[in-house]
């Protein structure tokens, strides 16, 4: 019997990669979108809950990849309520971020810079407290997100970087493969973190991008206020266990530079 999976965030960085893996495994993948998005898509809005009851109906598994810098807790709660009303105890699978429970987001300053951690934690709590079978995977920062950040900084004549902050970039494709494995498996609760193969200082990430793109910019370390920044500086967002990912930031960046040279208008 073919299993039906509802996928939220199916058009995002991770969702685009995990959907074909699930289809190749023989599953029917139903992609939730706020607007019609081709065959296999269903329309619903997680922000309001509109259309979610119909979207979850008949789904044996719900893979929740939709994420943003705000509103994740409400989105997860709307999804959980609809799944509970649907009956049948679908398996809820959630992608979160390493450090969601270790980066305190208390003040307005914390929320302005690091509110994403609080939103992902709220999503985790909604999933774990749903009363339904669940699995949550926490991952470190995707290469693509890291690239977006350093590329934006590289446009400035003087580049400010948060002093003492490190990141552990991970390949989205590798995370997608792990997430597909968990989605096809039995509910496992909170599983081991998925972290990139190496930890880099933010200044080193910026310098490597400047070298790869043939640019020169002065870099200035800047200290920020707030408990969330202090936790980040202390590595609360880094995977405490052995590295899981294999594709390095340097390898990703080299491929990006090659693509830029071949298609400068599209990169």
ABEGO torsion letter per residue (X at the ends): XBBBBBBBGAABAAAAAAAAAAAAAGBBBBBBBABBAEBGBBBBBAAAGBGAAAAABGBABBBBABBBABGAAAAAAAAAAAAAAAEGGBBBBBBBBBGAAABBBABAAAAAAAAAAAAAAAAAAAAAAAGBBBBBBBBBBBAAAAAAAAAAAAABABBBBBBGBBBBBBBAAAAAAAAAAAAABBBAEBBBBBBBABBBBAAAAAAAAAAAAGBBBBBBBBBBBEAAAAAAAAGAABBABBBABABBAAAAAAAAAAAAAABAAAX
